[in-house]
Structure formats: C-alpha cells, structure tokens
Amino acid sequence: MSKILVVSGHPDYKSSMANRAILDEFHRLVPAADIVYLDAEYPDFNIDVEREQCRLVEADTVVFDFPFWWYSAPSLMHRYFEQVLAHGFAYGSTGTALHGKKVIFSFTAGAPEAAYTPEGYQHYTMEQFIPQFRALSNLCGLDWQEPVCSFGMMLLNPDDKAAAERFYSEAKDHAQRLAAAVAK
C-alpha cells in the first residue's frame, strides 16, 4: 500500500472552514494518510527540517494542501518549501530524495471559478497562476499530478442554509477528488 503524506499549510487550520472540512472528510476517506498540520506543529515558523525531510522520504505520495492566498501559498507553506526542500536534499546534483514521488497540490480559492477567467475579475485562469508549483515539482523530481482545486470556498453567510449545504457539498466533493487522485 502506498504511503500518503498530506502537508497542511493553512496558517490557522482550526479557524478554517474550507480546508478543515476538506481534510476532515479526506481523512475519513483515507484514514491511513498521515496529515501534518504545519500551524499546529510550527506556530513559531521554526520548522524541524530533518523531521519533515524524513516524513517526505517515507512517503510515496505527497499532498500539499493550502488556501490559495494572494495568488500563491500562505507564508507558512512557503517557509516549508524554502527550508525543507533544500539543495542537496530535494534538488541539485545530490538532491534526489524526492525523485519519482507523486505530488498533488490541493488548494481552495475563495473567489468563484468564473473569476478565474480572462473575462473574470482575476483576469487569468487558475492554470496561469500555478506554474510555480509545477516548477517546484520539476526541480525536485516529483511526479506532478493534476491539482485538485475548489472555488468559491468563502462561505459569506453561514446562516444561509442553502449556501452552507453547497459549501459542504463542494468540500466533500474536493475530498473525494483528492482521495481518487492519491489512489491512482
């Protein structure tokens, strides 16, 4: 059986609605997956690089899950990338520790999908915003898989029952798509 590592880069997971709903459902669907909550383990941003590198080495599939903020990953997730995916470990002439491992980027966007079109207020598609993650994967020798993304994940009015049902339905769907992606 494949060993799955999920690295949650939400800076405040407990207050998250979308990423928490997604990962809670994902963990129900894939209970053997190891989930690392960076905000809980490293609230001071002092990442135990050796520990995190060991977790990556042990995994066959790595999922990086985070909210898409300011057209990228939150600062805690970036810090993880900067420190853990180090030269000599993840890339460079001797940095082959991650070669061939599957990687899936799982993220949520608050804006609706229609915003991520040339005509929408973001003016670009999501595919145009994420080449840096593919480049990171390529540099580290990771086997890029199609990302799993959900749009419109800001629940503006939790008192609106219909909106809440749509929100949780989308979160459940995201978790199911992610579970299917790691099972491939």
Helices and strands as residue ranges (DSSP letters): E 4-8, G 13-15, H 18-29, E 34-37, H 38-41, H 49-58, E 61-67, H 75-84, E 102-108, G 113-115, H 126-129, H 131-139, E 143-144, E 148-150, H 161-183
